[in-house]
Amino acid sequence: MKLSVIIPCYNMELYLQECVDSLLDQNLNPSEYEIIIVNDESKDRTLEIANEYATKYDNVKVIDKKNAGVGAARNSGYDLAQGEYIYFLDPDDYLAQNTVPLLLSMMDSNSLDILSFRTKSVFETKYPISDSNLEELPKTLNVTDGITYIAHKKYQNEIWWYIIRRDFIKATGIRFIEGKWMEDAILTAELFCEAKRMAHIDYDVHRYRILPTSAMRNKSREHYNKVIYDNANAAHVYYELMESLPKDHPNTQACLQRLKTRQQSFVFFLLVRLMKSDISVAEIPKMLDGFEKIDAYPLKKFLGSDYHGFSYSFLVFIFNRKPLINPFIKIFRSFYNLFK
């Protein structure tokens, strides 16, 4: 079996069908791949829809588990996977038709640990056809190790824009953290830093559906505050990752610079979320003290080619001056609560 696609699901009855149908429309022999749908105790018809596919298609498998979050759901699918390659896909996203065969071919011919590709953000309009011309794609890939890849490319945190060799990820022992958000941002960076053979292909494959109901846009107080604390956790995990990088690699410093920018982005967006939360501003100094110990604050390495513009610069100016943070957030909250 060449490929295992793992789809964690929680209340995705509106989108799961299009997601799975896009995988079945890849011109692959069913014996070549499996679709593992992990139902994370959905309250709607998600499990029913998944089971309907499993009944109809032998290569569709369903795991029904107690709700434990997306990280645990992905780990459950990963543990069951048998494919030579692993791909994690969200149930509200989908793939362009007949794009997977080329990815598998490129993984094979280049003996890659990881292959990344293009993704397109979409709303309700459907884009089932890749906008890439196969004749114009490069015949050879620029294969590097993961540290060099990070050093030269602004990578995305999410896990649905790359495919992974299963033997590679198993050898690393890396898994999704469970019970916390930012699990994909952590796993992505950890995996990339371990990769020996990695490449990117400028191939339009994935469709990221922008939904106001997505987990990261959930504005419930409990969820919103949890994301804030989980951003803080990610910043600390990145510190440990950066400390573990080899000192003698020629691209370590450039890789560290990008990882440091990403680490400080967790702190930046944590502070932005704090502006709209009900967490007491009295907690902020304690948070900042912890970030100072791991060089994630002040935000001296956040602005640059990855993050730039007036709004970023203005907020960094405020956030880097401790006496301004509390009064700024208090004033912002007053207007925010008044007009929301």
N, C-alpha and C positions, 0 to 999 in steps of 0.2 A: 504494500500500500504506500502510495507516494505522499499523501497529504491528509492531515487531520485538521478540520476547521472547528474551532470551539466557540460556541455562542452562549454567553451567560444571559439569562432572561429573568426580568422581573416586571410583570404587568406590561407585556409588549404585544398584546393581541392585535393591535392596529398595524404593526410593522413587520412582525416575524415572517409572515407569508412572503412578502416581497424580498426579504433578506434571503430566505432559504431558496426561493425560486431563482434568484440570481446565481446561487451556487450550483443549482441543478442545470443552469444554462451556460455551462463552461466547456462543452464539447469534450468531457472527460468520461472515460469508462467508469461506471459505478464502482468497480472493483479497485479503482485507482485512488479513491478518496472516501473519507467518511465525514459526516456532519454530526457533531456532538452538541446537542442542545441541552443546556443545564438550566432547569427550571428552579429558580431560587424562591420557592414558595409564593408564586404569583397568586393574586386574588382574582384575576380575570380569566379569560379563556386561553391564556398562553399555553398551559400544559395540554389542554385538549387539542389545540392546533398542532403542537409538537408531536403528540402521539398519533395524530392523523397522518403526518408525514412519515413517522416511523413505521406505521402499518403499511403504507404504500411503497416506501423505498427501503430496501435492505441496508443501504449505506447511511441511513439516518438513525442515530441512536439518541435516547433521551435519558437524562439523569434528573430525578426528582428529589430535591433535597430541602432540608430546613433552611430558612433564610439566614444567611451569614455574611452577606455582602458580595460584591462583584469579585473581589480578590479570591475569596474562598471558592466561589462558583468556577472561576477560571482554573484554579488549581485542581478542582474535581474533574473537569474535562481533560486537563493535561495528564492527569494520572491514568485516565482511561485510553488516551490516544495511542494509536499504533502506527501512524504514518511516519514516513521518513522525514517529513517536514511538518511544522506546526504553524497554524495561522489563527490568531484571535480576532474575531469579528463581533462587533456589537449588533444586537438584533434590530436596531432602528436604522442601521446602515445597509448598504448593499454594494455589489460589484458590477462593473461593466461586463457585458457579454463577452465570453470567450477570451478572457484576459489571463486566467490562471495558467493555461498550458505554457505560455511563454515564460512566466515566472518560474515554473518547475524546470523548464528546459535550461534557463539561465542558472538556476541553483545547481543543476547537475553538471553542466558543461564547465562551470567555473569553480566547482567544489566549494561553495560558499557556506559560511555559517549563518549569515544574515543577508537578505536582499531587500532593500527599501525601494519604494515606488511612489508615484504621484497620487494625491487624493484631491477630490473636489468637494467643496461645501455646497450643499443643495438645500432648498426649502421643500416645497411640495411638488415642484416641477420634476418630472422623472428624466433622468439621463442614463438610459440603459446601454448606450453605445459609447465606447472609448473614443476620445477625440484624437488619439495618437495614430499616426500613420506608421504601420509596421515597417514600411520600406525606408522610412527616415530614421528609425531607431539605430543607434550605433551597433555595429556587429561585435564589438569587444567592449568590455566593461573595465572601469578603473577600479581594480581590486586592491584594497588596503586593509590594514588591521583597524580595529574599532577606535583605538586612540587617535590614529591619524584621521579617521572619518569624522570624529567629533571635532578635532582641531580645525578642519576645513569646511564643515557644513553645519548650518543652523538646523539641528535636528528637532523633531517634534517629540513631545512627551508621550503621546499616545502609542498604543501597540498595534493599531490596525493599518499601519502604513508600511509594514515590513513582515517578511516571512522568515521563519527560523528553522534551522536544522535541528531535529529532535535530539540526536546524539550529542550535539553541542550543548544545548541548554541542560540536558541531563547531567553532562559532565561538570558543568559549573555548579550544580546544586542550587541555582537561583530559582526562587519561586516568588509569587506575588505575596506581599504582606497581606494579612487578613485583618479585617475589622477597622481598617483605616483607608481614607481616600488618598489620592496621589500614588496609588499602588502601581499604576502603569508608568508614571514618571520615574519612579524609583527603579522598577525592573528594566525599563528601557536603557537607562544610563548604566546600570550594572552589567547588563548583557553586552552592550556596545563596547564597554571597556575590556571585556573578556574576549571579544571576537578576534580571531586571527585572520579570517578572510571575509571581507565585507564589501558590498558595492551598492550603488544606487543606479536605478534605471529610470530614465525620464519617460515613464510609461503611465498613462492615465488609467488607473485601475479602480480605485476605491471612491465611494460616495459617502460623505459624512453628512448626515441629515441634521440640520439645526432645528432643535425643538425647544420651545419655552419650558417644557416639562422635564427636560433632561436633568440628571442627577446634579450636575455642577451648576444648574440654574435654579435649583430648588431653594426657595426663599423661606422655608419654614425655619423657625428660630433654632430648634434643636439641630437640624441638619446644617444650617448655615454656620452655626458656631462650631460644630464638629469639623467642618472643612477648614476653618481657621486654625484650629489646633493641629489638624493633620498636615497643613502646610508647614507648621513649625516643625513637626516630626520629620518631614521630608528634607528640610534644611539641615537638620542634624544628621540624617542618614547620608546626605551628599557629602558632608564633612568627612565622615568615615570613609566614603568611597574615594574622595580625593586624596586622603592620607595614604590609601593603599596603592596608588598608582606607582609604577616603576619609575625611579628617579633617572634612569639612564636611557629612557626612550627619547629619540630625537624630537618627538612631537608632544611630549608630556606637558611642557609649559603652555603651549597653545591649547591643548585639551583642557588643562586646568583652568585657563582663562574662561573658556566657554562654560565649563561646569560651575565655576565660581559665579558667572553671570546668571546661570540657571538657578543656583542655590539662592542668590540674592533676589531673584524673581519671586521665589516662594515667600520671602520676607516682604517684598514690595506688595504683592497681591494679598498677603495676609493683612497688611496695614490698610489696604484699600477696602477689604471686606470688613475690617474692624470699624471703618467709618459708618457702615450701614447696620452694624450689629448692636446688640444690647449688652455686650460684654463690657464690664466696668473699665473705664480708662485707667483706673488704679492698677490694673493688671499689666498694663503696657510696659512700665519700667522693668518689671521682672522678666518679661519676654525679651526685651532688648538686651538686658544683661546676659541672658543665655546666648543670644545671637552674637554678641560681642566676643564671647569666649571661643566661638568657632569661626570668627572672621566673616560672619554673614551680615554684620552691621557695624558701622554705617554702610550705606549702599554706595560704596566707592567704585564698584566694578559692575554695576547694573547697567548704566547707560552706555551705549555704544552701537555697534552695527546691528545687534539683535533687538535692542529696545531703544528707541529714540523719538524725538518729537517734543512739542511744548508741554503737553499734559504730563508726560513722563518726567520731564525735567522739573516742572513746577512741583509735582508731588514729591520727588526725590529731595528737592530743596527743603520742603517742609519736614519730611520724614527724617532727614539727617540732622535735624536740629531739635533735640529732645524737648527744650522748653516750649516749642511751637506745637508739638504733636497733640497734647491733650486739649488745649484751647481750640485748635483747628478742628479736631474731631467733634468736640462738643458743639461748636457752631454749625458744622456740617450736619450733625444729627438733628439739630433743631429745625433746620430748613427741610431736611430729608423727611422727617416725621410729619412736618406740616403739609408737605405737598404730595406725599406718596399715596 
